[in-house]
């Protein structure tokens, strides 16, 4: 009988501990990485729309979004980009946009050719791999 009481008390404490831990746990922050490798302004707008929609649905403070540009898609972040105004709005809303330095080197682009406040990664493809390994959902518009 003594062991049953001890076991019951231990079980009750475990349940209380589990319930307290679950209730006190912070809400999960969603993570999204998007690939932009097409030189088509329509695809750039689609990526920006997808990112904005995700922020609106989850709340900008509840989702981390990174758009990775490489290959022909790097034009999205060039200073003469057709979506330059939207890029600035996206950055202000907390969306991270990165340019692939491998692509920049191949296209003989420098940071002065890019929009202000652009972030850079050594390799766009490797960045996508790393983000997916870190639990980011992957989208290619």
TIVEXGU-576312 format. One line per field, with one value per residue (C-alpha): residue in one letter; x, y, z; residue number from 1. Coordinates in steps of 0.02 Angstrom, whole numbers, plus 50000, padded with zeros to 5 digits. Example, Ala and Ser with C-alpha at 12.3 -4.5 7.8 and 13.67 -1.06 7.14 Angstrom:
2
residu <- (A|S)
x <- (50615|50684)
y <- (49775|49947)
z <- (50390|50357)
num <- (1|2)
END
This chain:
141
residu <- (X|X|X|X|X|X|X|X|X|X|X|X|X|X|X|X|X|X|X|X|X|X|X|X|X|X|X|X|X|X|X|X|X|X|X|X|X|X|X|X|X|X|X|X|X|X|X|X|X|X|X|X|X|X|X|X|X|X|X|X|X|X|X|X|X|X|X|X|X|X|X|X|X|X|X|X|X|X|X|X|X|X|X|X|X|X|X|X|X|X|X|X|X|X|X|X|X|X|X|X|X|X|X|X|X|X|X|X|X|X|X|X|X|X|X|X|X|X|X|X|X|X|X|X|X|X|X|X|X|X|X|X|X|X|X|X|X|X|X|X|X)
x <- (50000|50145|50220|50054|50039|50217|50186|50022|50105|50247|50123|50022|50180|50232|50061|50068|50246|50196|50044|50142|50283|50164|50066|50224|50311|50333|50237|50335|50406|50382|50529|50520|50657|50616|50720|50723|50831|50728|50762|50576|50502|50336|50420|50501|50331|50259|50397|50366|50177|50204|50317|50195|50049|50143|50182|50000|49935|50058|50100|50268|50337|50292|50384|50562|50571|50725|50724|50883|50927|51052|51080|50967|50860|50996|50924|50789|50917|51011|50999|50897|50773|50595|50538|50658|50519|50440|50609|50630|50455|50494|50656|50564|50437|50575|50599|50782|50840|51010|51116|51232|51413|51456|51329|51391|51569|51515|51416|51552|51435|51493|51398|51384|51278|51153|51010|51060|51058|51066|51135|51255|51292|51438|51325|51138|51117|51216|51112|50953|51027|51078|50908|50816|50931|50886|50701|50648|50506|50564|50462|50507|50377)
y <- (50000|50117|50093|50128|50295|50343|50294|50392|50548|50534|50515|50665|50772|50719|50769|50937|50965|50916|51031|51177|51153|51141|51295|51397|51350|51496|51490|51413|51537|51482|51487|51506|51514|51555|51527|51658|51600|51662|51826|51860|52010|51917|51781|51915|51991|51818|51784|51952|51920|51748|51822|51963|51841|51728|51878|51932|51758|51718|51894|51972|51936|51751|51704|51723|51740|51740|51758|51690|51758|51680|51650|51761|51793|51905|52043|52058|52141|52245|52434|52446|52310|52326|52282|52396|52486|52321|52256|52405|52377|52192|52234|52360|52226|52110|51999|51957|51961|51890|51890|51748|51805|51662|51732|51909|51855|51761|51913|52035|52124|52219|52278|52449|52367|52306|52387|52469|52359|52198|52051|51926|51741|51649|51525|51536|51348|51313|51444|51351|51187|51264|51345|51183|51091|51224|51185|51316|51271|51287|51373|51409|51523)
z <- (50000|50043|49869|49785|49877|49829|49648|49644|49716|49589|49447|49507|49518|49343|49274|49361|49298|49120|49120|49190|49064|48915|48969|49003|48839|48720|48557|48414|48289|48109|47988|47799|47668|47487|47331|47194|47049|46901|46812|46797|46888|46896|47002|47110|47145|47180|47308|47392|47393|47471|47606|47644|47653|47773|47884|47882|47922|48062|48121|48075|48248|48238|48078|48015|47826|47717|47528|47447|47274|47155|46971|46864|47020|47089|46979|47111|47226|47100|47116|46955|47010|46948|47125|47222|47315|47368|47424|47540|47611|47638|47730|47839|47885|47945|47792|47760|47578|47534|47377|47329|47319|47198|47076|47104|47066|46909|46848|46900|47020|47173|47326|47245|47108|47237|47332|47497|47652|47552|47649|47571|47585|47506|47414|47386|47367|47526|47618|47568|47630|47796|47823|47787|47907|48038|48018|47890|47772|47591|47455|47274|47196)
num <- (1|2|3|4|5|6|7|8|9|10|11|12|13|14|15|16|17|18|19|20|21|22|23|24|25|26|27|28|29|30|31|32|33|34|35|36|37|38|39|40|41|42|43|44|45|46|47|48|49|50|51|52|53|54|55|56|57|58|59|60|61|62|63|64|65|66|67|68|69|70|71|72|73|74|75|76|77|78|79|80|81|82|83|84|85|86|87|88|89|90|91|92|93|94|95|96|97|98|99|100|101|102|103|104|105|106|107|108|109|110|111|112|113|114|115|116|117|118|119|120|121|122|123|124|125|126|127|128|129|130|131|132|133|134|135|136|137|138|139|140|141)
END
